[in-house]
Amino acid sequence: MKGEGKVFFGSLVAVLAMIAIGAVSGCSREGEIAPETSQPAGLTPSEPAGVTPAEAASIENAKMEQAQLAHAYSDAPPEVRLGARLFNDNRLTNPGAPNLSTSCRTCHVPPEASNRERQYTDSTALSVIPANALGSKQETLRNTPTLLDVTGETSFNADGEFTSLEELLEHKLTSTHLGWLPGEEDLAKDAIFALMFYDYGEDLLAEGNYLEQFKAAKGLDLETMSRDLVVAKVIESLVDYLKVVKTHNTAAYDAMVYLNRFNEGLLGEGDTPQELSGRIFGRIANQEGRVLIRFPNVYNEETYQGLKTFYRVSPTWSGSVEGMEENIGNCIACHVPPSFTDGKFHNIGVTQAEYDAAHGEGAFAGFSVESPPAATRARVKAGDASKADLGRWNVDPSDTSFAAFMTPKLRFITQTDPYMHNGAYETLEDAIRQHMKASELAKAGTLRNADPELLTMNISERDIPQLVAFLKTLEEVPVEEYRDFRIANVRIRQDPMGEQTYDN
């Protein structure tokens, strides 16, 4: 054996490696301990004798998911296939975790593993993570965000704790998310290092063992590298995969803005969302005045009015009474197209709503910012008024960061529920109503550190179905279907008749 890397193989590493590829890690599906089998971990086992019908169905489902994943990545570049394999490898979990073997995919469920129902997030408010010395069942602090377009972000986590994707991934691989306790970071790196050398390469996403696949995909000889450099290359490969986890602007919304040239003169350097809104409404007025608004085949009047409410930042019709303007969503102030996020931090009252629900209306006003860090980055619990999640304040304490969280992306929003940083809002209607409540509290001066943009918002129950209809048009489709949005069954919008009219 050659190179500096071999020096790191002490007895602890060897033990970790053997555990990592042994029966402890052999799961038929993530989160389900498989029956004992002589096959290496990472390879979905054949159905053993004596299993129940439910267990057999679980095994078959795991086989089908693995096959779908393998097919999904088959045409990707070799470095992406390597990253995808690491993303799906549950042997990166602490091998001593007694109840659950997880991978990145466990919480960030790709469409290929969910019948295209999830977009790199799971469907739970808080994700279950491996047990450790802290208890038999652990959950994440916050709701799992989507990974779509993550390589284009400049800060990471809902509070912006990490300034690079590599920093975030190293934390996830060596923390409670994969069953490691604080202080066990070196043990986690030892286990990753050992796995790279003691891999059989027999899972469905493997193209040889990891030593062979790194050499073929990236021209790297892991045997010559130190432990920390090997871990860095594992993280680099995960980033290679995440670079292709992105949106493509092929939603019905994109067809709508293309057909009506709303995308001309989009947000430029130095522009504000309000200026962008003004340009779009100028275009809308021009098109509506000549009866030239074009609808893709899935758009209708309700969806169109939702789009306008989403974009509207001020009254856009004559005769409005000051203080009585409606249909002003001001959503664009934070959810800036085409990515539908500004990458900034805002307080829309979610922590206050959760805290007051547990401890009484108005209780959050008395929460002390002098609390220790463990109390300000914590889940709210009834009976313990000392804990709350203050979001960005934990990273950059200031008057404007208190209980503020990063603006989430909205594309594929129907496949990233539940919503908000705590996952407390199961439906889009619930999430919109929280914005409405926060706006009311902000105007009354009772929302602590209210985001100023809430003062502009003025929507009612009537606006909710329209906004939901619009948000659903942010779900992307394959390129062929998107062409149909732009070409097939495109129609001219007719001015609605009846009691309710929609003016500009």
N, C-alpha and C positions, 0 to 999 in steps of 0.2 A: 504494500500500500504506500502511496506517495503523497507528498504535499502536507501543508500545514493543517488542513482540515482533519486529518486522522488523529492529530494530537488530542483532539477534543473527546475522543471516544474513551471515556472512563466507564466504570462499572454502572454508574447511574444512568448514563445515556444508553448503554446496552440494554439495561432492564426496561427503560422507557420504550425503547424501540420494539422489544419483543412484546411488551404489553400492547403497544400501539397497533401491531399487526396481528395480535392474537384474538382470542375469543371475546375479550372485554369489548373490543371495538366492532365486533361482527354484527352489524345491524341489517335486518332485512329492509327496514325503512328508517329514516331518521326518527329517533324517538321511540323505536320499538326494538327491544332486545331480541335478536334472532335466536332460534334454537341452535344448540351447539352444532358446529359443522367443522369439517377439516379444511374447508376452503379458506383462502386468505381473506382478510377484511377488505371491503371495497368491492367485492364480487358478490352480486346478488345470488344467494344460494338456491339450489333446486329445492323443491318441496320435500321436506323430510317426512318420514313415516309418522303417523299419529297426530298430525296437526289438526286443529279444528277448521271448519269451513271458513271462519272469519280470518284465521291466520293464513290459510291458503290463499284467500282473496287478497290479503295484504301483500303476500309475496308476489303474486301475479301482477298486482298493481305496481309494485316496485319495479318489476322487470319491464313493464310497459313504459313507465316513466323514464327508466334508464335508456331504453331503446329510443324514445322520442328525443331525449337530450342528445344522444349520440348522433341521431339523424340531423338535429338542428344545427350542430356544430361541424358537420362533416365537410362542408365547403369552406369553412373559415380558414384563415392562415394558420400555420402550425403553432405560432406563439399564442394565438387566441385559443386554440384547442387545448394547449397546455394550461393556460389560465382558467379555462372553463373546467378542466379536470380538478384543479386545486379548489376552485369555487365550490365544487360538489363533493369534495372529499371529507367525509365525517371523521376520518382518523386524525384530523387536526385538533379534535377535542382533547382535553386532558384525559389521558387513558385511565386515570383513576376515578373519573366521574361515574358514580354508581347507577344513575338512572336514565341517562340520555346521551346519545352521541350525535353531535350536531356539526353542520358545515355552514358556510356562508349562506348556502341555498335554503337552509332550514327556515330562516326568518325572511330572507330576500328571495321569495319564490318566483322563479322566472315563468313566463307564459307557457313554455314548453313542458313544464312540470305541473301545470295547473289547468289543463284544457283551455288555455288562453283566458283564464278568469282572474289572474293576478299579474301585476307588473312589478316584480322584484320587491314585493312586500308580502307579509302574511295577512291573515284576515282577523287577527286578534288585537284587542286593545293594547296589551302588553305581551311580548313574546316570551315563551318559556325557554329557559336556558339551563345548561347542565347543573345538577346539584353539586355542592362543594361543602366545605366545613361550616358554611353559614347556615345550612339547612337542607331539607330534602327536596324542596321545590323553590326554584328561583325564577324571577321574572325580570325583564328589562325595566329600567327606570321609565323609559318613554316608548311611545309607539314607534314601530319600525318604519322609517321613511323609504320611499322608492329609491332605487339606484339609477333610474333613468337620467341620463345626461350628467352623471355625477362627476365625470372628469372635466366638465366645464365649470365646476364650482370653484370658488376661491376660499371658502371656509366650510367646515364640515361639522356635523352634529347640529341638532336643533338650536344649540346655544353657541355654535361657532368655536367650540373648544379646540379644534384642530385646524391648523393652517395649511396642511397639505394632505392629499389623499393617502400618501405613503405613511404619514404619521398616524392617520386614522386606522389604517389597516393593521399596522403593527400593534396598536392598542387593542383592536378587536381580537387579534390572534393570541394575545398574551394576557387577556383579562377574563373577568367573570363570564363574558359572552361565550367563551369556549371552556368554561369550567375551572379557570385559574383564579387564585386569590391574589389580592395585592401583595407584592413582594415575591411572587412566583414567576416573574417575567423571565428570568434566566432558565428556569425549569421548562417553561413553555418553549423557549427557543431551542433548548436541548432536544425536546421531543420533536420539533419540526425538523431540525437538523438530522436526527436519527431516522425519521420517516423517509427522508430523501434517499438514504442509503439502504434501508431495509424494506424497500417496496418490491413486491413481486410483479407489479404491472399487469394485473389480470382483471381489473375492473373494466367495464364497457367503454369508459372514456380514455383508457390508457392506450398509449402507443409505445409499448415497451415499459420498462420500469422508469422511475423518475430520473435516474442518472442518464439513461439512454434518451429519454424524451427531452430533457433540457439540452443535451448535446445536439440532438437533431433539430430542435425548434429554434434554439437561440445560440448554438455554437459554444455552449458553456460546459466546462469540465468541473462539475461540482466537487470532485475528489481533490482538487487543488486549492479549494477555498476554505476560509475560516467559517466557523459557525455563523457569525454575524453577517458575513457576506452571503452565505447561502440563504439565510432568512431574508435578506434584502432582495435577493433574486426571486424568491418565492413571492414577495410582495410586488415586485416589478411585473411578474407574470400575471398576478391578479389584476394589476392595472391594465395590462395588455388586453385582458378579457373585458374589463369594464369600459374600455374605449369604444367597444361596439355595442354597449348597452345604451342606446340613445334613441331619441325620437327623430322622426323624419318629416314632420309637418305635412302629414297626409290625412288630416282629419276633415270632416265636413266643414268645420270652421275655416280651414285653410282654403278650401274651394270657394267658400263664401267671400273671403277677403280678396281672393284672386279675381273672381268674376266681377267684383265691384270696385277693384283697384283700391281697396282700403289699405293694402300693404304698400302703396306708394308713399314714399317719404316717411317711413316708420322712424321710430325713436332714434335720433342721431346723438352724437356726442354733445353734451351740454343741454340736451332737451330735458324737459320734465314730462312725466306721464300726463299732466294736465295739458301740455302743449300737444302731445300726441293725440289726446282725446279731441282737442279742438280741430285738428286736421281731419281726423276721421269723421267727425260730425259735419265738417264742411263738405266732405265728399258725400256723406249721406244726404245732406240737404240738396246738393246738386243732382244726385241720382233720383231721389224721390220726387223732386220738382219736375223732372222730365219723365217720370214713371219708368225708370230704367233700372230699378233695383232687381238684381237677378238672384234667384234662389237655387241652390243645388237641390237635387231631387229629395233630400231628406229634411230640408228646411221648411218651416211653416211660419205663420205669423207669430205664434207664441215664442218660438225659438228666436226669431228676429228681434222681438221686443226684449227678450232676455239679453241678447247681445248689446242692444242700445242701453239698457239699464246698467249692464256691466261696465260699459265705456263711459257712461255719463258722469261728469264731475260737477255739473252746475245745471241750473234750469235751461232748457233748450226750446222752450215754447213761449209764445207771447201770452200775456194775461196771467202769468203765475203770480201768486201772492207771496211776498217775502216771508220766509218761515214756514210756508205751507207747500213747498216744492216736493214732489214725489218722483218716484222712479229714478232716484239718484243713488246708484250703487257705489260709485267711487271705487269699484273693485280694481280698476286699472292702476290706481295709485300705488298698489303693492304688487299686484299680479300683472306684470307688464308683458304683453305679447312680444315675440312669439313663444318665449319660454314660460310665460305666465308666472314669473317670480322676479323680484328685484334683488334677491340674495341678501336682503337686509333683515333687520330684527324689529319686530313690532309687538306691542302688547294689545291684544284684543280681548283681554279679560278672562282667558280660559283658566289660569291658575286661581284668580279671585273667585270665579264661579265655583270651582271645585272646592276651594277652601271654605267658602261661605256655606256651601251645601253641607259640609261636614261639621262646621263649628258655629253656624248661625249667621244670619244676614248681617253684613257689615263687619264681621270678625276680621277679615283680611286687612282692614284698615289699621289694625293694631299689631300686625305681624312685624317683628323686629328684624331689621337688616343687620343687626349686630349678632345674629345667630351664627353658630359655627358652620363651616362649609358643609358638613354632613347633614345639617338641618335645612340648608337652602338649596340643596340638590337632592331632594327626597320626594317620595310620593306622599300625597296628602292622606292622612289616616284619621278616621273618627276616633276621638278620645286622646289624640296626641296633637295639640295645637302648636307644637314647637317645630313642625316640619312642613315644608312646601317647596315647590320647584320654582326658583326665581329665574331660570333660563339664562339669558345673556349676562345677567348681573353676576353670575358665578365666574364668568370669564373676564368681564370688563365692567366692574361696578361703577355705575354712574346714575344720575337722575333719570336718564332716558332709557337705561337698559333694564330696569327693574321689571321682572316678569315678562320680558320680551323674548320672542322666539323667532327663528328664521321663517320667512314666508315660504310655505310649501309650493311645489309645482302643481299645476292643475291638469296637465295633459294626462289622459288615461285615468281621470279622477274616479270614474266608476269602478276601477279595478285596484284602487289603493285605499279603500275604506278599512276600518273606521278612521275618523278624522281628528285632527289637532294633535298636539304633542303628547297628550295623555290618552288618545284613542277613545275618548269618552263620547264621541258623537258618531252614531252608527250610520246616519243617513246624511245626504246633502242638505235636506230640509233642516235637520237638526243643526248642522254647521252654520247655515245661513241665519237661523234664528239666534244663534249665539252672537253673531255679528250684530244683529239688530238690537239685542239686549245690551251688548257692550256700547253701541252707539247711544242708546238711551241713557245709560249710566254716565257716559262721558259728557253728554250734554247737561246732565244734572250735577256734574262735578263729583260723582261718587265712585268713579272707576279710578283706582289708584294707578298713577302713571299711564293714563289713557293715551293711546296713539292719537295725534292730532287729526289724522285722516278720518277717524270715526265721527268727528263733528260734522263733516260734509255729508256723510251717508244719510239717506232718508228713503227707506223702502218700507213696504207694508207686506202683509200676508198675500196680497194680490200679486206681488212681484215674485214670490218664491217659486211657483211653478214655472214661470218664464225663465228665471235664472237657472233653475235645474235643467230645463229643456236645453238652454244654451250650453251649460257645462257638459252635458252629454255629447255635444257635437265636438268635444275636444278629444274624443276617443279615436285613435288613428286606425286606418285600414291599410291593407296591402296596396301597393302602387297601382295595380290593375283596377282595383275597385275605386281608388281615388280618381283615376282618369274618368271613371263614370260620373263621379260627383261633378267634375268640371265640364263634362260633355253631354252625358245622357240625361234627358228629362230636365234640363235646366229651363226654368220658366221665369217670366217677368212677374214680380210681385204686384198684386192689385191692391189699391187702397181699401182697407176694411170698411164694411158698412155696418150700421147699427149704432147702438148707444155709445159704445166705447170706441174712441178714435185715438190714434197715436200720431201726434204732431211732432214736429221737430222745433 
